[in-house]
Amino acid sequence: MATIKSTLRHPDGLAPNAAALAYILVTYVGGWLLMARPGWLLPALGVLACAHGMVVAAYLIHDCAHNALFKNTAYNTRLGKALNWVAGGCYGTYEDLRYKHLRHHVDNADTIAFDYRAWLKAHPRTEKLVFALEWAYVPAVDYLMHAVLMVAPFIGYGDPAQRKRTAAVLLVRLTLLAALAVWSLKAVLLYFVAYALLLTVLRFFDAFQHNYDIIATLNDKEAPLPHKGDREYEESNTYTNPISRRWPVLNLLVLNFCYHNAHHTKPTLPWYKLPAAHRELYGDDFAQTLPFKDQLRSYHRHRLDGIHAETYGQVEATRAIREGSAVPVYGLSFLTAF
């Protein structure tokens, strides 16, 4: 009978991955309990705990998608599916999520099926609302993407054969939320605040990590992809965006997802090995490292420009970040499988 350790892709993975899973369980469940408490301090801590538990769950799904945890794809799939319920991406299938993300690696493009930019331009009233919400730092684009995820099989962006599954997931999630609202309406309302934080964190770290073209051809297997398999293009259009270079332990807040060049060079390397891989591959003065404070500045200044991101894929990111002119890109979360 195989031991847990023998199923792992990396023999030293048991302790860090068990710690990450324990952290997700404690922060997510504990966050819900704190959000239901009276007053404001404990509920506020609950929002942060719940949000961060979901952030770590989302980035661990990313490792599962690359089979970075287990040797057996089926084991990664089972864990990824379970974590997807925590992260809220379960309306789409884990398999579709994984397919879209791996296409991103192979195609060297942000290959999508639903172009929200064209959709917004065709719906100007909704576009105005999105601009107003984004001005107030509400991640409206990502809410739109997750709303589409909930109904994708019914409106042509997902497999119609998944309609029953999607309807069942919606029913289960809504029933659970209703039951939780009976227990604590306050906790449910604060959960939506926590979810907004999750979406904001995920898209902030996605926003500047690549300078790829956005191509709405995910379902067209014959579509031309000019940079597919081009390793030189991949490396030169990928960026590392740590929270801190001085205190790298802070990068664990996003499960080291910010060491993105190292990840693209060694996609099956698990999260806890990425800092060492980055040092080995690129050293401490990597030219394609984006300072965190400069990302914050560009994100703030150009948060509305990012809605349509007309120059995305055309401007070299390190120069633009230094100048404060880098435009963030939205709607590319690996949790939305289209």
Disulfide bonds with the S-S distance in Angstrom:
none
